[in-house]
Amino acid sequence: MTKVTNRKLQAQATYENIYNAAMSLVERKGFKNITVKEICEKAGVSIGSFYNYFNSKDDILHETFKKADNFFLNTVANGLDGKDAREKIVNFFIYYAEYCKRDKFDQLKQIYNTSNPMFIKKGRPMQEVLKKVVEEGIEKGELITDMTPDEVVRFFFIALRGVIFDWCLHDGSYDLVQFAKEYTERLLKCF
């Protein structure tokens, strides 16, 4: 067992402080409109300290998606239940909607934009969790499609990112989780 030293605890606290300061600024100004200097000023650290933890400002965005991927890999993959692939896919997107609701609403609005390259990055753990469900569903005949599992995953994510985007456009005025559930159930009729 590795002993956690005070130095490691301080390093983790500094890392989190920088990340949280950046996300606070993203919430107010948008990712493209903030600078490393502003992040450092808000976090109360030097620019050198920033670069000890992050290679660039883009690493902040990558960290946001890494946290989401880790959640799906470690929590959703282990807790995704359902009687068949269809039910598991619905439950996957319920988790997705619930995860999105956990973030501060204005941060979420800033992240869901067409300039965010992380949405089109292939092979992310979040996608792989869903792909496994889709592969099993196709193999068992629970999903009927001429699409590859990768195409099915892309199809679902395009649709559900659209749901999140719409929810943001409507300032969170409807029940995102219920809407995502019903939307996914309708999409599944394609399969």
C-alpha positions in Angstrom: 0.0 0.0 0.0 1.4 3.4 -1.0 1.5 6.0 1.8 0.0 9.3 0.9 2.4 12.0 2.0 1.6 15.6 2.9 3.5 16.6 -0.3 1.2 14.4 -2.4 -1.9 15.8 -0.6 -0.7 19.3 -1.2 0.0 18.6 -4.9 -3.5 17.1 -5.3 -5.0 20.2 -3.6 -3.1 22.5 -5.9 -4.1 20.5 -8.9 -7.8 20.7 -7.9 -7.5 24.4 -7.0 -6.2 25.2 -10.5 -8.8 23.0 -12.2 -11.7 24.5 -10.1 -10.5 28.0 -10.8 -10.4 27.3 -14.5 -13.9 25.7 -14.5 -15.2 28.7 -12.6 -13.9 31.0 -15.3 -15.2 28.7 -18.1 -18.6 29.0 -16.5 -18.5 32.8 -16.7 -16.5 33.5 -19.9 -16.3 30.3 -21.9 -13.3 28.2 -22.5 -11.9 30.1 -25.5 -12.1 33.4 -23.6 -9.9 32.5 -20.7 -6.1 32.6 -20.4 -3.6 30.6 -18.3 -2.8 33.9 -16.6 -6.4 34.4 -15.5 -6.6 30.8 -14.3 -3.4 31.3 -12.2 -4.6 34.6 -10.8 -8.0 33.1 -9.8 -6.2 30.0 -8.3 -3.6 32.1 -6.6 -0.7 30.2 -8.1 2.2 31.1 -10.4 2.2 30.3 -14.1 5.0 27.9 -13.5 2.8 26.0 -11.0 0.1 25.8 -13.6 2.6 24.2 -16.1 3.7 21.7 -13.4 0.2 20.2 -13.5 -1.1 21.0 -17.0 0.8 21.1 -20.3 -1.7 23.7 -21.7 -5.0 25.3 -21.2 -6.5 22.5 -23.3 -5.5 20.0 -20.6 -8.3 21.6 -18.5 -10.9 20.6 -21.0 -9.3 17.1 -21.4 -9.5 16.7 -17.6 -13.2 17.4 -17.7 -13.8 14.7 -20.2 -11.3 12.3 -18.4 -13.4 12.6 -15.3 -16.6 11.8 -17.3 -14.8 8.8 -18.9 -13.6 7.5 -15.6 -17.1 7.7 -14.2 -18.5 5.7 -17.0 -15.6 3.2 -16.9 -15.6 2.7 -13.1 -19.2 3.3 -12.1 -21.5 2.9 -15.1 -19.8 -0.1 -16.6 -20.1 -1.9 -13.3 -23.6 -0.8 -12.4 -25.3 -0.9 -15.8 -28.1 -3.4 -15.5 -31.1 -4.3 -17.5 -32.9 -7.4 -18.8 -31.5 -6.8 -22.4 -29.4 -4.5 -24.5 -32.2 -2.1 -25.1 -32.8 -1.6 -21.4 -29.1 -1.2 -20.7 -28.8 1.5 -23.4 -31.7 3.4 -21.9 -30.0 3.1 -18.5 -26.7 4.2 -20.0 -28.2 7.4 -21.2 -30.1 8.0 -17.9 -26.6 7.9 -16.3 -25.4 10.3 -19.0 -28.2 12.8 -18.3 -27.7 12.5 -14.6 -23.9 13.0 -15.0 -24.6 16.2 -17.1 -26.9 17.5 -14.4 -24.2 17.2 -11.8 -22.1 19.8 -13.5 -22.8 23.5 -12.9 -25.4 24.5 -15.6 -23.4 27.4 -17.0 -20.2 25.2 -17.3 -22.2 22.6 -19.1 -23.5 25.3 -21.5 -20.0 26.4 -22.2 -18.7 22.8 -22.8 -21.6 21.9 -25.2 -20.5 23.8 -28.3 -19.4 23.1 -31.8 -15.8 24.1 -31.1 -15.3 21.3 -28.6 -13.1 18.6 -30.2 -13.6 16.1 -27.4 -17.1 15.3 -28.6 -15.7 13.8 -31.8 -12.7 12.0 -30.3 -13.1 8.3 -31.0 -12.4 5.4 -28.6 -13.1 7.3 -25.4 -13.9 5.0 -22.5 -17.5 6.3 -22.3 -18.0 5.2 -25.9 -16.4 1.8 -25.3 -18.8 1.1 -22.4 -21.8 1.6 -24.7 -20.1 -0.2 -27.5 -19.8 -3.3 -25.4 -23.5 -3.2 -24.7 -24.3 -2.7 -28.4 -22.0 -5.6 -29.4 -23.7 -7.9 -27.0 -27.1 -6.8 -28.1 -26.3 -7.4 -31.8 -24.7 -10.8 -31.0 -27.8 -11.9 -29.0 -30.2 -10.6 -31.7 -31.6 -7.9 -29.3 -30.6 -5.2 -31.7 -31.1 -5.6 -35.4 -29.1 -3.3 -37.6 -26.9 -3.1 -40.7 -24.6 -0.6 -38.8 -21.4 -1.5 -37.1 -21.3 -1.2 -33.3 -19.1 1.9 -33.7 -21.7 3.4 -36.0 -24.5 2.6 -33.6 -22.6 4.2 -30.7 -22.0 7.3 -32.8 -25.7 7.4 -33.8 -26.7 7.4 -30.1 -24.2 10.0 -29.0 -25.1 12.4 -31.8 -28.7 12.2 -30.7 -28.1 12.4 -26.9 -25.6 15.2 -27.2 -28.3 17.0 -29.1 -30.7 16.4 -26.2 -28.2 17.9 -23.8 -27.7 20.8 -26.1 -31.4 21.4 -26.4 -31.8 21.2 -22.6 -29.1 23.9 -22.3 -30.8 26.0 -25.0 -34.0 25.8 -22.8 -32.1 26.8 -19.7 -32.8 23.4 -18.1 -36.5 24.1 -18.1 -37.5 20.4 -18.4 -36.6 17.1 -16.7 -33.5 16.1 -18.5 -33.3 12.6 -17.1 -36.9 11.7 -18.0 -36.6 13.3 -21.5 -33.3 11.4 -22.2 -35.0 8.2 -21.1 -38.0 8.7 -23.4 -35.8 9.9 -26.3 -33.6 6.9 -26.1 -36.5 4.6 -26.0 -37.8 6.1 -29.2 -34.4 5.9 -30.8 -34.2 2.2 -30.0 -37.2 1.6 -32.3 -34.7 2.1 -35.2 -33.1 -1.2 -34.0 
